[in-house]
Amino acid sequence: MKLPLTIALALLMTTACSSSADDTRDQAIPEPPVAEQRPHQVPSPHGAVREDEYYWLRDDTRENPEMLAYLNAENAYADAVMAGSQGLQKALYDEIVGRIRQDDSSVPSRERGWWYYARYETGKDYPVYARRRDGEGVDALSIQQANDAGDFADEQVLLDVNRMAEGKDFFSVGNYEVSQDNRMLAWAEDDVGRRQYVIRFKDLETGEVFDDEIRGVSASLVWADDNRTLFYVENDPDTLLTVRVRKHVLGTPASEDVLVYEEEDDSFYMGIGRTRDDAYICIYVQSTVSSEMRCTPAAEPGEFTVLAARERDVEYDADHHNGRWVIRTNWDAPNFRVMTAPSNATSRDQWQEWIGHSEDVFIEGLELFDGFTAIGERSEGLERVRVIREGGAEEYVKADEPAYSMGLSVNSEPDTEWLRYGYTSLTTPATTYELNVVTGERRQLKQQPVIGYDPAQYTTERIWATARDGTKVPVSLVYRNGFERDGTAPLLQYGYGSYGYSMDPGFNLPVVSLLDRGMVYAIAHIRGGQEMGRKWYDDGKLFNKINTFTDFIDVTDHLVAQGYAAPDRVAAYGGSAGGLLVGAVANMAPDKYRVILSQVPFVDVVTTMLDRSIPLTTNEYDEWGNPETPEAYRYMLSYSPYDNLEEKAYPAMFVGTGLWDSQVQYWEPAKYVARLRTLNTGEYPIVFRTNMDAGHGGKSGRFRRYEELSEMYAFLLDQLGVQ
C-alpha cells in the first residue's frame, strides 16, 4: 500500500501545482486514490458479523504512516479537482470576509460591578476578552460606542487570545470564569481541537499567571465564594466522557485535587455552574432521557445534595431565586412545565406546579428576575418569549417576520426591569434588544454589522411540506428579490434532525453569496429536531429515525413540485449528525440530488455505537439505540450510510473532516469515501478534504474557517453550473 499511495500523492501534487487556475478546468483530473482493502470482521455481541475492509484506516494515535499517506493523497486529489476554481474560491472568501466588520465587539453584559464583552481587532483571528468597571454614565451602549471609536483607556484585558494562539495551528478558549471578588480569572484552553482542555489561572490585579495547571478537563468550571477554590469537571482520557468533579485550591498541586463527585453511569454528560442568585454551586448530569442536579452552598461548599433523584424518562433543570427552586421538567408533561420547590427540597414530592403543560407549546427555558419571569417557548415551529409579571399578568414579545428566530439573551443579573433577548431571521442579521417590562419601551442594543448588505433585497418565506405519512413539515426559505418560482433555480437544502436540536431560521452571512448568485436556500425543519415540540424529537429518533430522512426527501420533492428549484439542480447539506442525514439520503434517493455537501459526517453508525472506547458513544444509546441488542442493531444497520453504500450512481460529493475530531472520528468519513469510490458508477466527482490540524469545528480563528467553507461553496456552485 505504501508505494501506490506515495506514487499517487506525488502525481497528484505535480498535477495540482503545474496547472494554472485558469486552464485546469479543461485538463483531465487524475484518478482518485484507491485505499487498499484489508479483510476485517466487526462482530456484535449477538453473533452478527459485518465485513469492514477499510477498518485499518482507524488509528487512535493519528500516527500510522499508511493512514496518513491515504489522507494526504485524498487531500492532494482534492487540490487537483479544485484547482480550476481557485479564482471562485478567492472571490467567495473575499465576499464573505468583506461583509464582516473586523473591529467588531459583542454587547456587554453586567456582572458584579463590571461590564464584560469580547472584541476583535482588524486583521486578527481571535477575540480579546475584556471588561470595564461600572459607573455613572456607563452602560452597554456607551461601552459599545467607546469600542467603536477605538477608545480602550478604561478597559481591562482578561485574555488576548491572539497572543495566546501565536505559533499554533489551532487554539480555542472554551470558557472563562471570574471569581466572586472580581480578582481571579480561570480559563480553559485547547490547542489541539479535541476538546481536552487545560485550566490556567491569572490574578487580574497584578497580571500574574499562576503555575497552577489542570489538564484533561472539560470547559465547565466555577469558583467558590472563597475566591481560592475552583470546581471543575475531569474527562476520561480515552472516551472523553465527563466523569469526575474535583476541587482545586490555588497554589496547590493538581495531583492533590479532592474528588467531589464521580459519575458511574457512562450514558450521562456532566457540567457544573452557579444558580441565578449565586447561592448554590450545582453539578448537572444529563442523559438523552434523564437528568439530575446536586447542589451545595457556594459560601461553604460541602456535600452536594440531590435536588431530585434521577429517573428514566424524567428530565429537569432548575434555578434558584427569591428563596425557592424554579424547575423546568417533563415529569408527566412531554412539552415541559414549570414547578417550584423549597430551598431544602430533595425529591419531586416537594414540587408544586406553577406553569402547566400544553400540548401545543413547548417550554424551552426560563430566566428569573426580581419582578418578572421570562419564558422561552415554541409554538407551530417558531420561537417566542413570554413575560410573566408578579401577579400573573403576561405578554408576548412581538416578532415582525413570518420566519424568524427569537430567544433569551445574556441576562446576567436579576435586579432589573430590562429583559434582553435576541432576534434574527434569514434576512435580518442577529439583533440584540432590551425590553422594559414596566414601561414597554424597546431599545436596540446592537445589530450584527454586515458590510454592503441590504435586507430589503431579500425575501424569506415559511411554508409547509407534506411528508409521506401526512405529517406537515415546516420549511424556511430565503432568496434574492427577482427570483421566479418557475422550476429553474438552483437550491441548497439544509437539515439536521437529531438530538432535539432545532435548526431555527437565523441569518447566515456566508449564504448571502449563494443568494446573490441566484440560489434558493432552504432549511428543512425535519423530525428529530424539536421545532414542533418534544413529540417532534421522539418521532425522529431510535426506531423512528427513518422519519428524519424521509422528511428531508419529501421536503425536496415539495420544493421542486412548487417550482422553487429545478429537479436537476438540488444540493443537500448536513454536518455531524446532519452528515448522517445526507449520507442516508444519498443512499435512499441519489437521483433527487445533484450535489451532497457533508461535513464531519457520522456515517458508520453501527461500528461506532458498538465500540464503548470511542468518545461519546455510550451516552448516545438513547438517541440511536444500543446495537448490542439485535433489534436496535438491525434497525441502525438499515440506514447506516457506510453499510448501505451500493453499486449505483451517486451525486457529486464534498466530504470534510478534521483529523483530531473527538465527536465524529476522522476514520468514519475516510472509510465512507474509500468504499464509495469502489461502488460509485456515476460520473460526478467525490472530494474528500481532511483538515490535518483541526477537530470537529474545523479550523480555529474568526476567518480561517471561511477558507474551508469557500472551497466547499465553490464545489457546489461549479457542480450546479452557477456563475
Secondary structure as UniProt FT lines:
FT   HELIX           2..18
FT   TURN            21..23
FT   HELIX           24..26
FT   STRAND          41..43
FT   TURN            45..46
FT   STRAND          49..51
FT   TURN            53..54
FT   HELIX           55..57
FT   TURN            60..61
FT   HELIX           65..82
FT   HELIX           83..85
FT   HELIX           86..98
FT   TURN            102..103
FT   STRAND          109..111
FT   TURN            112..113
FT   STRAND          114..119
FT   TURN            122..123
FT   STRAND          128..133
FT   TURN            136..137
FT   HELIX           140..148
FT   TURN            149..150
FT   TURN            153..154
FT   STRAND          155..160
FT   HELIX           161..164
FT   TURN            165..167
FT   STRAND          172..178
FT   TURN            180..181
FT   STRAND          184..190
FT   STRAND          197..203
FT   TURN            204..206
FT   STRAND          214..223
FT   TURN            225..226
FT   STRAND          229..235
FT   TURN            237..239
FT   STRAND          242..249
FT   TURN            250..251
FT   HELIX           254..256
FT   STRAND          258..262
FT   TURN            266..267
FT   STRAND          269..274
FT   TURN            276..277
FT   STRAND          280..286
FT   STRAND          291..297
FT   STRAND          305..306
FT   TURN            312..313
FT   STRAND          316..321
FT   TURN            322..323
FT   STRAND          324..329
FT   TURN            331..332
FT   TURN            334..335
FT   STRAND          337..342
FT   TURN            343..344
FT   HELIX           348..350
FT   STRAND          352..355
FT   STRAND          362..368
FT   STRAND          372..379
FT   TURN            380..381
FT   STRAND          382..389
FT   TURN            390..391
FT   STRAND          394..396
FT   STRAND          405..408
FT   STRAND          418..424
FT   STRAND          431..436
FT   TURN            437..439
FT   STRAND          442..447
FT   TURN            451..452
FT   HELIX           455..457
FT   STRAND          458..466
FT   TURN            468..469
FT   STRAND          472..480
FT   TURN            481..482
FT   STRAND          491..494
FT   TURN            499..500
FT   TURN            509..510
FT   HELIX           511..515
FT   TURN            516..518
FT   STRAND          520..524
FT   TURN            527..528
FT   TURN            531..532
FT   HELIX           534..538
FT   TURN            539..540
FT   HELIX           542..544
FT   HELIX           546..561
FT   TURN            562..563
FT   TURN            567..568
FT   STRAND          570..575
FT   HELIX           577..588
FT   HELIX           590..592
FT   STRAND          595..599
FT   HELIX           605..609
FT   TURN            612..613
FT   TURN            615..616
FT   HELIX           618..620
FT   HELIX           621..624
FT   TURN            627..628
FT   HELIX           630..639
FT   TURN            641..644
FT   STRAND          652..658
FT   TURN            659..660
FT   HELIX           667..679
FT   STRAND          686..691
FT   TURN            692..693
FT   TURN            696..697
FT   TURN            702..703
FT   HELIX           704..720
//
